[in-house]
């Protein structure tokens, strides 16, 4: 899978999503982003992790830590094409937008704008 194909996969799924992949604990007023959230939600990097390689212990870890703790991810075709700095940036794009998001904001439009900027800055095409 090429970087562009992988980026298209992320874009299609994040733009189609109705909400970010987050967990909100209202008792302590904390929002945490998740690779896998409720109702099938996934973050940008979460869409690149195949279901058979996903482990709930991945939650709360940075992308770079994932590769240390789960070295098999480095050979995964959906992740292999990505420079690690791009993956970190995608994680940040999702997480920053997700912590500011609240219903009824249009998550797909927020992601489209953020991913378009990412594409422009990194010589990728926004094809979705």
MMTF fields as JSON, N, C-alpha, C and O atoms, coordinates in Angstrom:
{
  "mmtfVersion": "1.0.0",
  "mmtfProducer": "UNKNOWN",
  "numBonds": 511,
  "numAtoms": 512,
  "numGroups": 128,
  "numChains": 1,
  "numModels": 1,
  "chainsPerModel": [1],
  "groupsPerChain": [128],
  "chainIdList": ["A"],
  "bondAtomList": [4, 2, 8, 6, 12, 10, 16, 14, 20, 18, 24, 22, 28, 26, 32, 30, 36, 34, 40, 38, 44, 42, 48, 46, 52, 50, 56, 54, 60, 58, 64, 62, 68, 66, 72, 70, 76, 74, 80, 78, 84, 82, 88, 86, 92, 90, 96, 94, 100, 98, 104, 102, 108, 106, 112, 110, 116, 114, 120, 118, 124, 122, 128, 126, 132, 130, 136, 134, 140, 138, 144, 142, 148, 146, 152, 150, 156, 154, 160, 158, 164, 162, 168, 166, 172, 170, 176, 174, 180, 178, 184, 182, 188, 186, 192, 190, 196, 194, 200, 198, 204, 202, 208, 206, 212, 210, 216, 214, 220, 218, 224, 222, 228, 226, 232, 230, 236, 234, 240, 238, 244, 242, 248, 246, 252, 250, 256, 254, 260, 258, 264, 262, 268, 266, 272, 270, 276, 274, 280, 278, 284, 282, 288, 286, 292, 290, 296, 294, 300, 298, 304, 302, 308, 306, 312, 310, 316, 314, 320, 318, 324, 322, 328, 326, 332, 330, 336, 334, 340, 338, 344, 342, 348, 346, 352, 350, 356, 354, 360, 358, 364, 362, 368, 366, 372, 370, 376, 374, 380, 378, 384, 382, 388, 386, 392, 390, 396, 394, 400, 398, 404, 402, 408, 406, 412, 410, 416, 414, 420, 418, 424, 422, 428, 426, 432, 430, 436, 434, 440, 438, 444, 442, 448, 446, 452, 450, 456, 454, 460, 458, 464, 462, 468, 466, 472, 470, 476, 474, 480, 478, 484, 482, 488, 486, 492, 490, 496, 494, 500, 498, 504, 502, 508, 506],
  "bondOrderList": [1, 1, 1, 1, 1, 1, 1, 1, 1, 1, 1, 1, 1, 1, 1, 1, 1, 1, 1, 1, 1, 1, 1, 1, 1, 1, 1, 1, 1, 1, 1, 1, 1, 1, 1, 1, 1, 1, 1, 1, 1, 1, 1, 1, 1, 1, 1, 1, 1, 1, 1, 1, 1, 1, 1, 1, 1, 1, 1, 1, 1, 1, 1, 1, 1, 1, 1, 1, 1, 1, 1, 1, 1, 1, 1, 1, 1, 1, 1, 1, 1, 1, 1, 1, 1, 1, 1, 1, 1, 1, 1, 1, 1, 1, 1, 1, 1, 1, 1, 1, 1, 1, 1, 1, 1, 1, 1, 1, 1, 1, 1, 1, 1, 1, 1, 1, 1, 1, 1, 1, 1, 1, 1, 1, 1, 1, 1],
  "groupList": [{"groupName": "UNK", "atomNameList": ["N", "CA", "C", "O"], "elementList": ["N", "C", "C", "O"], "formalChargeList": [0, 0, 0, 0], "bondAtomList": [1, 0, 2, 1, 3, 2], "bondOrderList": [1, 1, 2], "singleLetterCode": "X", "chemCompType": "L-PEPTIDE LINKING"}],
  "groupTypeList": [0, 0, 0, 0, 0, 0, 0, 0, 0, 0, 0, 0, 0, 0, 0, 0, 0, 0, 0, 0, 0, 0, 0, 0, 0, 0, 0, 0, 0, 0, 0, 0, 0, 0, 0, 0, 0, 0, 0, 0, 0, 0, 0, 0, 0, 0, 0, 0, 0, 0, 0, 0, 0, 0, 0, 0, 0, 0, 0, 0, 0, 0, 0, 0, 0, 0, 0, 0, 0, 0, 0, 0, 0, 0, 0, 0, 0, 0, 0, 0, 0, 0, 0, 0, 0, 0, 0, 0, 0, 0, 0, 0, 0, 0, 0, 0, 0, 0, 0, 0, 0, 0, 0, 0, 0, 0, 0, 0, 0, 0, 0, 0, 0, 0, 0, 0, 0, 0, 0, 0, 0, 0, 0, 0, 0, 0, 0, 0],
  "groupIdList": [1, 2, 3, 4, 5, 6, 7, 8, 9, 10, 11, 12, 13, 14, 15, 16, 17, 18, 19, 20, 21, 22, 23, 24, 25, 26, 27, 28, 29, 30, 31, 32, 33, 34, 35, 36, 37, 38, 39, 40, 41, 42, 43, 44, 45, 46, 47, 48, 49, 50, 51, 52, 53, 54, 55, 56, 57, 58, 59, 60, 61, 62, 63, 64, 65, 66, 67, 68, 69, 70, 71, 72, 73, 74, 75, 76, 77, 78, 79, 80, 81, 82, 83, 84, 85, 86, 87, 88, 89, 90, 91, 92, 93, 94, 95, 96, 97, 98, 99, 100, 101, 102, 103, 104, 105, 106, 107, 108, 109, 110, 111, 112, 113, 114, 115, 116, 117, 118, 119, 120, 121, 122, 123, 124, 125, 126, 127, 128],
  "secStructList": [7, 7, 2, 2, 2, 2, 2, 2, 2, 2, 2, 2, 2, 2, 2, 2, 7, 1, 1, 7, 1, 3, 3, 3, 3, 6, 6, 6, 6, 3, 3, 3, 3, 7, 1, 5, 7, 4, 4, 4, 7, 5, 7, 6, 6, 4, 4, 4, 1, 7, 6, 6, 6, 7, 7, 4, 4, 4, 6, 6, 7, 7, 2, 2, 2, 2, 2, 2, 2, 7, 4, 4, 4, 4, 4, 7, 2, 2, 2, 2, 6, 1, 7, 2, 2, 2, 2, 2, 2, 2, 2, 2, 2, 2, 2, 2, 2, 2, 2, 2, 7, 7, 6, 6, 1, 7, 2, 2, 2, 2, 2, 2, 2, 2, 2, 2, 2, 2, 2, 2, 2, 6, 6, 7, 7, 7, 7, 7],
  "xCoordList": [0.851, 0.0, 0.895, 1.82, 0.605, 1.404, 0.968, -0.08, 1.787, 1.451, 0.144, -0.699, -0.02, -1.245, -2.47, -3.507, -2.358, -3.488, -3.839, -5.014, -2.838, -3.045, -3.682, -4.584, -3.212, -3.789, -5.256, -6.1, -5.558, -6.951, -7.834, -8.966, -7.318, -8.047, -8.373, -9.506, -7.383, -7.601, -8.646, -9.587, -8.477, -9.396, -10.831, -11.745, -11.028, -12.394, -13.064, -14.221, -12.331, -12.929, -13.112, -14.141, -12.15, -12.294, -13.355, -14.086, -13.446, -14.437, -15.843, -16.804, -15.97, -17.279, -17.738, -18.924, -16.813, -17.154, -18.047, -17.962, -18.888, -19.776, -19.182, -19.68, -18.105, -17.468, -16.048, -15.701, -15.233, -13.859, -13.817, -14.807, -12.681, -12.467, -11.921, -10.714, -12.852, -12.482, -13.245, -14.276, -12.696, -13.375, -13.457, -12.443, -14.651, -14.825, -15.257, -16.261, -14.48, -14.809, -15.287, -14.484, -16.595, -17.155, -16.98, -17.084, -16.716, -16.521, -15.236, -15.149, -14.238, -12.986, -12.7, -11.606, -13.716, -13.613, -12.353, -11.551, -12.198, -11.034, -11.496, -12.434, -10.832, -11.076, -9.788, -8.723, -9.9, -8.733, -9.042, -10.107, -8.095, -8.253, -7.908, -7.118, -8.521, -8.332, -8.053, -8.569, -7.226, -7.039, -8.353, -8.73, -9.043, -10.364, -11.31, -11.057, -12.39, -13.361, -14.692, -14.795, -15.694, -17.043, -17.634, -17.289, -18.509, -19.268, -18.402, -18.798, -17.22, -16.358, -15.512, -14.834, -15.544, -14.733, -13.25, -12.847, -12.452, -11.0, -10.356, -10.928, -9.165, -8.404, -7.678, -7.787, -6.939, -6.233, -5.318, -5.359, -4.503, -3.581, -4.348, -3.961, -5.413, -6.243, -6.778, -6.949, -7.045, -7.521, -6.441, -6.744, -5.19, -4.085, -3.697, -2.945, -4.198, -3.878, -4.925, -6.1, -4.526, -5.495, -6.119, -5.483, -7.355, -8.071, -7.313, -7.301, -6.678, -5.998, -4.707, -4.168, -4.208, -3.005, -3.326, -2.462, -4.566, -4.95, -4.966, -5.403, -4.483, -4.462, -4.931, -4.402, -5.901, -6.371, -5.256, -5.41, -4.148, -3.025, -2.303, -1.413, -2.684, -2.117, -2.647, -1.994, -3.829, -4.462, -3.592, -2.963, -3.576, -2.81, -1.347, -0.596, -0.936, 0.471, 0.626, -0.267, 1.756, 2.06, 2.349, 2.585, 2.327, 2.653, 4.054, 4.264, 5.004, 6.379, 6.471, 7.223, 5.724, 5.729, 5.085, 5.492, 4.088, 3.454, 4.475, 4.47, 5.344, 6.339, 7.368, 7.914, 7.632, 8.551, 7.868, 8.446, 6.633, 5.915, 5.334, 5.111, 5.093, 4.485, 5.271, 4.78, 6.485, 7.349, 6.743, 7.15, 5.785, 5.14, 4.413, 4.177, 4.061, 3.389, 4.282, 3.785, 5.59, 6.518, 6.473, 6.84, 6.034, 5.948, 4.549, 4.336, 3.606, 2.235, 2.133, 2.522, 1.611, 1.571, 0.881, 1.297, -0.16, -0.857, -0.019, -0.255, 0.954, 1.81, 3.209, 3.859, 3.662, 5.046, 5.413, 6.551, 4.482, 4.763, 4.943, 5.462, 4.516, 4.481, 5.774, 6.255, 6.342, 7.418, 6.818, 5.685, 7.554, 7.017, 6.582, 5.623, 7.28, 6.892, 5.507, 4.764, 5.154, 3.818, 2.763, 1.708, 3.052, 2.105, 1.893, 0.773, 2.969, 2.857, 1.999, 1.178, 2.199, 1.419, -0.06, -0.933, -0.341, -1.738, -2.393, -3.556, -1.642, -2.177, -2.505, -3.547, -1.625, -1.825, -3.022, -3.796, -3.175, -4.303, -5.616, -6.51, -5.727, -6.95, -7.145, -8.224, -6.094, -6.226, -6.551, -7.375, -5.915, -6.205, -7.643, -8.336, -8.077, -9.445, -10.453, -11.51, -10.121, -11.044, -11.281, -12.403, -10.246, -10.428, -11.243, -11.817, -11.302, -12.104, -13.506, -14.374, -13.73, -14.989, -16.113, -15.892, -17.306, -18.51, -19.693, -19.71, -20.659, -21.859, -22.575, -22.661, -23.08, -23.35, -22.32, -22.664, -21.101, -20.086, -19.97, -20.123, -19.7, -19.571, -18.139, -17.238, -17.953, -16.62, -16.001, -14.813, -16.784, -16.26, -15.685, -14.64, -16.353, -15.855, -14.573, -13.664, -14.498, -13.284, -12.12, -11.03, -12.356, -11.288, -10.898, -9.716, -11.881, -11.568, -10.625, -9.638, -10.911, -10.069, -8.665, -7.673, -8.579, -7.268, -6.461, -5.25, -7.114, -6.411, -6.01, -4.989, -6.798, -6.438, -5.153, -4.26, -5.07, -3.858, -2.657, -1.57, -2.857, -1.793, -1.326, -0.125, -2.272, -1.939, -1.11, -0.087, -1.55, -0.837, 0.591, 1.528, 0.747, 2.071, 3.001, 4.213, 2.443, 3.244, 3.187, 3.433, 2.865, 2.849, 1.954, 2.304, 0.816, -0.19, -1.393, -1.54, -2.248, -3.451, -4.644, -4.763, -5.513, -6.774, -7.76, -8.323, -7.975, -8.791, -10.182, -10.946, -10.51, -11.803, -12.696, -13.834],
  "yCoordList": [-1.177, 0.0, 1.238, 1.352, 2.154, 3.379, 4.352, 4.183, 5.365, 6.399, 7.092, 7.363, 7.377, 8.04, 7.157, 7.641, 5.87, 4.952, 4.868, 4.858, 4.808, 4.746, 6.041, 6.008, 7.176, 8.471, 8.544, 9.026, 8.065, 8.05, 7.231, 7.617, 6.109, 5.24, 6.003, 5.968, 6.683, 7.481, 8.562, 8.722, 9.3, 10.394, 9.921, 10.498, 8.867, 8.343, 8.048, 8.405, 7.4, 6.972, 8.109, 8.168, 8.999, 10.108, 11.105, 11.647, 11.349, 12.297, 11.715, 12.453, 10.414, 9.768, 9.604, 9.399, 9.694, 9.488, 10.611, 11.75, 10.276, 11.283, 11.919, 12.932, 11.308, 11.846, 11.3, 10.315, 11.946, 11.46, 10.208, 9.84, 9.577, 8.398, 8.865, 9.016, 9.088, 9.621, 8.93, 8.291, 9.085, 8.677, 9.911, 10.552, 10.243, 11.405, 10.934, 10.238, 11.325, 11.04, 12.346, 13.186, 12.504, 13.762, 13.956, 15.079, 12.884, 13.024, 13.776, 14.453, 13.662, 14.392, 15.366, 15.918, 15.561, 16.483, 16.237, 17.143, 14.987, 14.609, 13.962, 13.164, 14.314, 13.705, 13.035, 13.652, 11.757, 11.025, 10.463, 9.892, 10.636, 10.068, 8.583, 8.128, 7.849, 6.407, 5.959, 6.535, 4.92, 4.305, 3.671, 3.732, 3.062, 2.478, 2.99, 2.836, 3.596, 4.139, 3.42, 2.33, 4.049, 3.485, 3.455, 4.274, 2.518, 2.419, 2.361, 2.866, 1.748, 1.573, 2.78, 2.768, 3.823, 5.014, 4.669, 3.86, 5.295, 5.114, 6.465, 7.319, 6.646, 7.857, 7.641, 6.577, 8.659, 8.562, 7.349, 6.577, 7.175, 6.038, 4.742, 3.683, 4.823, 3.645, 3.002, 1.784, 3.821, 3.277, 2.5, 1.738, 2.677, 1.97, 0.681, -0.126, 0.481, -0.722, -1.789, -1.604, -2.893, -3.963, -4.517, -4.551, -4.943, -5.476, -6.621, -6.725, -7.482, -8.64, -8.264, -9.081, -7.044, -6.596, -5.626, -5.306, -5.169, -4.224, -4.916, -6.058, -4.199, -4.675, -3.514, -2.409, -3.733, -2.638, -1.974, -0.835, -2.668, -2.081, -0.996, -0.322, -0.829, 0.239, 1.61, 2.634, 1.606, 2.872, 3.66, 3.103, 4.97, 5.854, 5.988, 6.699, 5.314, 5.351, 6.176, 6.214, 6.821, 7.56, 6.578, 5.393, 7.07, 6.246, 5.662, 4.475, 6.485, 5.998, 4.881, 3.924, 4.988, 3.94, 2.656, 1.555, 2.798, 1.618, 0.771, -0.455, 1.421, 0.687, -0.009, -1.045, 0.544, -0.095, -1.304, -2.389, -1.103, -2.169, -3.231, -4.37, -2.86, -3.772, -3.689, -3.129, -4.241, -4.122, -4.718, -4.352, -5.622, -6.208, -5.143, -5.344, -4.032, -2.955, -2.334, -1.802, -2.398, -1.782, -2.456, -1.841, -3.697, -4.42, -4.418, -4.953, -3.825, -3.789, -2.847, -1.683, -3.338, -2.52, -1.163, -0.185, -1.087, 0.187, 1.208, 2.41, 0.749, 1.645, 1.808, 2.833, 0.808, 0.758, 1.943, 2.41, 2.426, 3.513, 4.869, 5.812, 4.958, 6.245, 6.572, 5.761, 7.754, 8.219, 8.413, 8.875, 8.069, 8.147, 9.563, 9.742, 10.557, 11.934, 12.263, 13.04, 11.685, 11.889, 11.24, 11.824, 10.042, 9.362, 10.153, 10.26, 10.7, 11.533, 12.764, 13.165, 13.349, 14.531, 14.181, 14.941, 13.048, 12.617, 12.359, 12.703, 11.758, 11.513, 12.851, 12.994, 13.808, 15.13, 15.849, 16.493, 15.741, 16.369, 15.852, 16.634, 14.54, 13.962, 14.382, 14.832, 14.234, 14.449, 15.897, 16.146, 16.844, 18.256, 18.616, 19.308, 18.147, 18.428, 17.706, 18.249, 16.491, 15.691, 16.279, 16.243, 16.817, 17.359, 18.647, 19.023, 19.33, 20.549, 20.27, 21.142, 19.068, 18.724, 18.544, 18.054, 18.944, 18.642, 18.603, 19.281, 17.803, 17.687, 19.03, 19.606, 19.557, 19.012, 19.409, 19.455, 19.689, 20.064, 18.966, 17.783, 19.363, 18.422, 17.888, 18.534, 16.705, 16.103, 15.901, 16.162, 15.443, 15.202, 16.461, 16.403, 17.594, 18.859, 19.301, 19.82, 19.1, 19.444, 18.603, 19.121, 17.314, 16.43, 16.74, 16.701, 17.046, 17.387, 18.594, 18.579, 19.619, 20.819, 20.494, 20.922, 19.749, 19.413, 18.492, 18.663, 17.529, 16.592, 17.251, 16.89, 18.209, 18.958, 19.747, 19.776, 20.372, 21.12, 20.17, 20.482, 19.015, 18.016, 17.581, 17.498, 17.305, 16.864, 17.923, 17.612, 19.155, 20.25, 20.373, 20.553, 20.276, 20.423, 19.238, 19.353, 18.099, 16.882, 16.243, 15.046, 17.041, 16.583, 15.368, 14.451, 15.379, 14.345, 15.01, 16.231, 14.205, 14.734, 14.417, 13.324, 15.391, 15.188, 14.687, 15.478, 13.371, 12.767, 12.366, 11.761, 12.691, 12.293, 13.504, 13.383],
  "zCoordList": [0.0, 0.0, 0.0, 0.804, -0.907, -0.984, 0.106, 0.728, 0.321, 1.289, 0.896, 1.751, -0.391, -0.845, -0.617, -0.164, -0.927, -0.702, 0.774, 1.14, 1.603, 3.043, 3.548, 4.385, 3.039, 3.41, 2.984, 3.739, 1.777, 1.311, 2.251, 2.539, 2.724, 3.658, 4.943, 5.424, 5.488, 6.7, 6.442, 7.219, 5.351, 5.039, 4.892, 5.481, 4.103, 3.895, 5.234, 5.454, 6.114, 7.377, 8.379, 9.052, 8.49, 9.443, 8.993, 9.822, 7.7, 7.196, 7.298, 7.515, 7.147, 7.254, 8.709, 8.969, 9.636, 11.049, 11.56, 11.101, 12.501, 13.096, 14.343, 14.835, 14.851, 16.051, 16.162, 15.512, 16.989, 17.167, 18.035, 18.665, 18.055, 18.895, 20.24, 20.429, 21.167, 22.477, 23.589, 23.38, 24.767, 25.988, 26.865, 27.142, 27.298, 28.173, 29.546, 29.698, 30.541, 31.929, 32.545, 32.95, 32.609, 33.083, 34.584, 35.077, 35.31, 36.757, 37.076, 38.1, 36.203, 36.427, 35.275, 35.164, 34.422, 33.293, 32.468, 32.24, 32.025, 31.224, 29.927, 29.915, 28.844, 27.542, 27.101, 27.09, 26.736, 26.24, 24.863, 24.629, 23.966, 22.641, 22.681, 23.508, 21.769, 21.724, 20.291, 19.332, 20.167, 18.853, 18.418, 17.248, 19.374, 19.134, 20.205, 21.4, 19.768, 20.707, 20.612, 20.049, 21.168, 21.168, 19.756, 18.904, 19.538, 18.286, 17.035, 15.984, 17.137, 15.982, 15.608, 14.581, 16.432, 16.146, 16.258, 17.094, 15.407, 15.429, 15.163, 14.485, 15.704, 15.394, 14.065, 13.455, 13.622, 12.336, 12.292, 11.334, 13.306, 13.35, 13.606, 13.112, 14.362, 14.627, 13.362, 13.306, 12.335, 11.065, 10.335, 9.416, 10.727, 10.069, 10.781, 10.235, 11.985, 12.769, 12.464, 12.784, 11.856, 11.557, 12.842, 13.895, 12.73, 13.887, 14.556, 15.782, 13.751, 14.337, 15.074, 15.821, 14.876, 15.588, 16.728, 17.544, 16.771, 17.817, 19.179, 19.313, 20.168, 21.552, 22.429, 22.306, 23.302, 24.168, 24.98, 25.42, 25.179, 25.91, 25.098, 25.617, 23.838, 23.019, 23.444, 23.241, 24.031, 24.401, 25.373, 26.273, 25.162, 26.026, 25.648, 26.315, 24.587, 24.169, 22.895, 22.049, 22.78, 21.555, 20.424, 20.663, 19.217, 18.052, 18.198, 17.948, 18.598, 18.725, 19.757, 19.566, 20.837, 21.866, 21.329, 21.7, 20.465, 19.864, 19.118, 19.228, 18.364, 17.58, 18.471, 18.092, 19.632, 20.585, 21.221, 21.294, 21.679, 22.383, 21.453, 21.865, 20.216, 19.234, 17.925, 16.945, 17.901, 16.714, 15.448, 14.346, 15.58, 14.401, 13.575, 12.384, 14.187, 13.466, 12.396, 11.403, 12.594, 11.644, 10.274, 9.272, 10.219, 8.948, 8.351, 7.263, 9.049, 8.577, 7.365, 7.464, 6.212, 4.991, 5.157, 4.535, 5.98, 6.155, 6.905, 6.783, 7.677, 8.463, 7.884, 8.091, 7.168, 6.689, 5.796, 5.833, 5.006, 4.071, 4.761, 4.163, 6.006, 6.691, 7.427, 8.218, 7.177, 8.063, 9.461, 9.593, 10.465, 11.832, 12.207, 12.958, 11.69, 12.017, 11.441, 12.041, 10.295, 9.736, 10.635, 10.881, 11.12, 12.002, 13.288, 13.787, 13.811, 15.022, 14.739, 15.563, 13.575, 13.206, 13.019, 13.437, 12.4, 12.236, 13.593, 13.807, 14.494, 15.835, 16.505, 17.146, 16.354, 16.947, 16.322, 17.029, 15.004, 14.31, 14.887, 15.21, 15.013, 15.569, 17.013, 17.397, 17.815, 19.249, 19.609, 20.489, 18.939, 19.229, 18.845, 19.59, 17.693, 17.27, 18.166, 18.486, 18.563, 19.37, 20.751, 21.257, 21.361, 22.71, 22.698, 23.72, 21.554, 21.437, 20.893, 20.942, 20.379, 19.738, 20.761, 21.869, 20.371, 21.141, 20.177, 19.149, 20.535, 19.727, 19.764, 20.848, 18.702, 17.38, 16.317, 15.135, 16.687, 15.699, 14.642, 14.948, 13.405, 12.29, 12.237, 11.702, 12.799, 12.879, 11.504, 11.318, 10.544, 9.197, 8.559, 7.911, 8.733, 8.179, 8.868, 8.22, 10.159, 10.911, 10.398, 10.154, 10.237, 9.764, 8.325, 7.981, 7.48, 6.086, 6.045, 5.308, 6.812, 6.821, 7.339, 6.749, 8.423, 8.999, 8.09, 7.954, 7.474, 6.594, 5.276, 4.69, 4.809, 3.609, 3.859, 3.013, 5.006, 5.357, 5.468, 4.983, 6.107, 6.22, 4.834, 4.58, 3.94, 2.582, 1.861, 1.251, 1.933, 1.271, 1.784, 1.005, 3.088, 3.71, 3.455, 3.639, 3.033, 2.905, 1.516, 1.363, 0.521, -0.883, -1.11, -1.852, -0.47, -0.698, -1.352, -1.302, -1.963, -2.598, -1.715, -1.16, -1.601, -0.896, -1.933, -2.691, -1.974, -3.03, -2.551, -3.303, -1.331, -0.772, -0.635, -0.181]
}
